[in-house]
């Protein structure tokens, strides 16, 4: 599936401004490219400046508008600088996609403090910091879309990923609670739970493991980053104004 496939989705984001964290690769990059293709101005956020430049280049080559912000999502000052910078540059902030995340897999009895802390701080604290800063802007404007990229691991768990699963389950609880807080201000808050998606991370598992994984998926294949982006596009759109506090699972039917 190419990025041009997004043209079939009737979503118009013209005039909207978005922040996408973890946009240097994989799902985040695909989301950023898809949003820009639908007319949004997109601030792409990650630690790796070189990879962010590739995302911006891809967006601009297709005629879109993007700006790169190198940022450690666990640092409050850096996060607030990004949000303030986006509002100063483009005048508002309509959409926040919290996609930045890491894995540090290990069995719990031998999991180190750093392996636990790094995952929880990046995946949960990063979402909290960006959402807190962005929600203030959205509440004043009485409009906003907050979309948190969780995982099926947050719904069903995964051996060797107690830290990652805990962080992703936390994102779901955060989403449902915040939706109740911000609904009156016309700010929606939803989460997307991808299943197994084609990425450098899943390729590293090797063909034998991936063949076993595919057997667990009714669709009999891995998902594509663009298919996650399509779900995010809809939740960011005007058509999704009455959808909030929901968890959209995109996993080929894996968890039913």
Phi, psi and omega per residue, in radians:
X1 nan 2.197 3.127
X2 -1.654 2.958 -3.139
X3 -1.121 -0.435 3.132
X4 -1.164 -0.294 3.132
X5 -1.111 -0.363 -3.128
X6 -1.180 -0.290 -3.111
X7 -1.110 -0.388 -3.105
X8 -1.388 -0.262 -3.130
X9 -1.496 2.111 -3.041
X10 -1.343 1.143 -3.140
X11 -2.111 2.225 3.133
X12 -2.058 1.989 3.130
X13 -1.908 0.311 3.134
X14 -1.003 2.366 3.131
X15 1.503 -0.091 -3.124
X16 -1.682 2.677 3.125
X17 -2.121 2.339 -3.039
X18 -2.332 2.631 2.937
X19 -2.004 2.288 3.058
X20 -2.164 2.038 3.103
X21 -1.556 2.733 -3.083
X22 1.106 0.668 -2.993
X23 -1.665 0.224 -3.091
X24 -1.468 -0.250 -3.107
X25 -2.853 2.996 2.989
X26 0.963 -2.367 -3.072
X27 -1.058 -0.778 -3.110
X28 -1.070 -0.742 3.107
X29 -1.095 -0.758 3.140
X30 -1.095 -0.707 3.120
X31 -1.109 -0.793 -3.129
X32 -1.069 -0.788 3.135
X33 -1.108 -0.738 -3.129
X34 -1.125 -0.746 -3.139
X35 -1.128 -0.756 3.129
X36 -1.118 -0.627 3.117
X37 -1.148 -0.413 3.109
X38 -1.663 0.144 2.981
X39 1.875 -0.074 -3.133
X40 -1.362 2.594 2.912
X41 -1.488 2.239 -2.962
X42 -2.126 2.165 2.981
X43 -1.599 2.045 -3.112
X44 -1.751 2.299 -2.987
X45 -2.196 2.334 3.028
X46 -2.999 3.054 3.094
X47 -1.425 -0.601 -3.022
X48 -1.464 1.788 -3.072
X49 -1.138 -0.648 -3.116
X50 -1.129 -0.773 3.122
X51 -1.207 -0.605 3.069
X52 -1.071 -0.672 3.129
X53 -1.067 -0.620 3.085
X54 -1.127 -0.704 3.113
X55 -1.112 -0.797 3.116
X56 -1.073 -0.749 -3.130
X57 -1.070 -0.720 3.129
X58 -1.131 -0.692 3.140
X59 -1.184 -0.812 -3.100
X60 -1.194 -0.579 3.112
X61 -1.112 -0.488 3.122
X62 -1.601 0.091 3.100
X63 1.606 0.172 -3.123
X64 -1.591 3.108 -3.117
X65 -2.106 2.227 -3.137
X66 -2.615 2.729 3.075
X67 -2.424 2.368 -3.113
X68 -1.645 2.412 3.078
X69 -2.287 1.906 3.067
X70 -1.362 2.151 -2.971
X71 -2.716 2.424 2.957
X72 -1.561 1.943 -3.001
X73 -1.192 -0.169 3.130
X74 -1.552 -0.084 -3.082
X75 -1.818 2.017 -3.053
X76 -0.999 -0.785 -3.090
X77 -1.074 -0.742 3.141
X78 -1.143 -0.727 3.133
X79 -1.097 -0.820 -3.122
X80 -1.136 -0.591 3.075
X81 -1.109 -0.688 3.124
X82 -1.130 -0.886 -3.110
X83 -1.066 -0.806 3.121
X84 -1.095 -0.674 -3.141
X85 -1.138 -0.701 3.124
X86 -1.139 -0.783 3.142
X87 -1.137 -0.685 3.116
X88 -1.152 -0.680 -3.093
X89 -1.293 -0.767 -2.997
X90 -1.996 -0.043 3.009
X91 1.547 -0.183 -3.109
X92 -2.971 3.020 3.047
X93 -2.435 2.023 -3.078
X94 -1.742 -0.627 -2.994
X95 -2.323 2.354 2.990
X96 -2.161 2.183 3.038
X97 -1.984 1.928 3.121
X98 -1.554 1.661 -3.087
X99 -1.994 -0.323 -3.080
X100 -0.987 2.276 -3.136
X101 -2.889 2.739 3.120
X102 -2.378 2.830 2.990
X103 -2.150 2.528 3.010
X104 -2.458 1.302 -2.964
X105 -1.232 2.437 3.069
X106 -3.015 2.699 3.037
X107 -1.238 2.473 -3.002
X108 -0.970 -0.746 -3.098
X109 -1.050 -0.406 -3.132
X110 -2.021 0.147 3.116
X111 -1.208 2.338 -3.128
X112 -1.472 2.841 3.063
X113 -1.019 -0.725 -3.115
X114 -1.135 -0.668 3.124
X115 -1.128 -0.676 3.078
X116 -1.217 -0.917 -3.033
X117 -1.102 -0.703 -3.093
X118 -1.096 -0.726 -3.136
X119 -1.229 -0.806 -3.119
X120 -1.136 -0.734 -3.113
X121 -1.153 -0.796 -3.120
X122 -1.210 -0.885 -3.002
X123 -1.325 -0.710 -3.075
X124 -1.693 -0.909 -3.134
X125 -1.109 -0.685 3.119
X126 -1.045 -0.761 3.090
X127 -1.098 -0.779 3.136
X128 -1.033 -0.836 -3.081
X129 -1.125 -0.796 -3.134
X130 -1.178 -0.708 -3.110
X131 -1.194 -0.712 3.121
X132 -1.040 -0.805 -3.134
X133 -1.172 -0.768 -3.087
X134 -1.235 -0.649 -3.069
X135 -1.112 -0.540 3.111
X136 -1.100 -0.729 3.096
X137 -1.146 -0.765 -3.092
X138 -1.185 -0.679 3.130
X139 -1.112 -0.690 3.101
X140 -1.135 -0.661 -3.126
X141 -1.401 -0.252 -3.066
X142 1.000 0.730 3.044
X143 -2.882 2.438 3.045
X144 3.114 2.742 3.063
X145 -2.288 2.054 3.062
X146 -1.982 2.158 -3.066
X147 -2.239 2.057 -3.088
X148 -1.811 2.221 -3.131
X149 -1.581 1.766 3.124
X150 -1.620 -2.416 -3.108
X151 -2.950 2.709 3.017
X152 -1.086 -0.380 3.080
X153 -1.109 -0.445 3.083
X154 -1.378 -0.208 3.135
X155 -1.754 -0.676 -3.039
X156 -2.115 -0.132 -3.102
X157 1.358 2.933 -3.138
X158 -2.767 2.232 -3.133
X159 -0.989 2.385 3.128
X160 1.453 0.057 -3.088
X161 -2.301 0.707 3.125
X162 -1.075 -0.628 3.112
X163 -1.184 -0.839 -3.122
X164 -1.152 -0.791 -3.134
X165 -1.114 -0.695 3.103
X166 -1.092 -0.723 3.141
X167 -1.146 -0.715 -3.099
X168 -1.294 -0.588 3.026
X169 -1.167 -0.652 3.080
X170 -1.066 -0.650 3.104
X171 -1.092 -0.619 -3.140
X172 -1.190 -0.793 3.097
X173 -1.100 -0.711 3.083
X174 -1.023 -0.810 -3.119
X175 -1.040 -0.841 -3.071
X176 -1.191 -0.664 3.128
X177 -1.206 -0.795 -3.094
X178 -1.165 -0.585 3.096
X179 -1.008 -0.650 3.118
X180 -1.237 -0.543 -3.141
X181 -1.303 -0.663 -2.949
X182 -1.783 -0.076 -3.076
X183 -0.976 -0.691 -3.110
X184 -1.153 -0.377 -3.142
X185 -1.650 0.208 3.133
X186 1.090 0.579 3.049
X187 -1.928 2.084 3.127
X188 -1.643 2.605 -3.141
X189 -2.361 2.042 -3.124
X190 -2.386 2.861 3.103
X191 -2.202 2.610 3.040
X192 -2.057 2.292 3.130
X193 -1.965 1.679 3.075
X194 -1.240 2.631 2.967
X195 -1.578 -2.442 3.098
X196 -1.371 2.047 -3.061
X197 -2.042 2.457 3.101
X198 -1.023 2.152 -3.126
X199 -2.859 2.985 3.071
X200 -1.069 -0.595 -3.121
X201 -1.130 -0.789 -3.111
X202 -1.311 -0.556 3.090
X203 -1.078 -0.585 -3.112
X204 -1.150 -0.305 3.136
X205 -1.233 -0.371 3.124
X206 1.593 2.697 -3.058
X207 -1.089 -0.628 -3.107
X208 -1.128 -0.790 3.122
X209 -1.136 -0.739 -3.106
X210 -1.154 -0.587 3.075
X211 -1.097 -0.697 3.102
X212 -1.165 -0.696 3.119
X213 -1.070 -0.793 -3.106
X214 -1.064 -0.529 3.126
X215 -1.154 -0.424 3.138
X216 -1.479 -0.124 -3.059
X217 -1.858 2.077 3.128
X218 -0.937 -0.603 3.128
X219 -1.254 -0.198 3.072
X220 1.079 0.505 3.095
X221 -2.771 2.893 3.020
X222 -1.368 2.691 3.019
X223 -1.392 2.873 3.108
X224 -1.903 2.556 3.121
X225 -0.936 -0.617 3.141
X226 -1.114 -0.483 3.132
X227 -1.287 -0.523 3.009
X228 -1.240 -0.734 3.134
X229 -1.040 -0.651 3.131
X230 -1.076 -0.714 3.096
X231 -1.127 -0.706 3.117
X232 -1.148 -0.712 3.111
X233 -0.962 -0.802 -3.122
X234 -1.129 -0.781 -3.131
X235 -1.130 -0.442 3.115
X236 -1.456 -0.221 -2.974
X237 -1.462 2.850 3.042
X238 -1.040 -0.496 -3.123
X239 -1.144 -0.316 -3.069
X240 -1.732 0.399 -3.052
X241 -1.077 -0.447 -3.080
X242 -1.820 0.233 3.122
X243 -1.911 1.991 3.109
X244 -2.664 2.623 -3.100
X245 1.265 0.340 -3.057
X246 -1.844 2.722 3.130
X247 -2.061 1.927 -3.130
X248 -1.674 1.973 3.141
X249 -1.667 2.195 -3.139
X250 -2.151 1.598 -2.967
X251 -2.483 0.271 3.132
X252 1.191 0.309 3.119
X253 1.537 0.205 -2.996
X254 -1.059 -0.741 -3.096
X255 -1.779 0.074 3.058
X256 1.356 nan nan
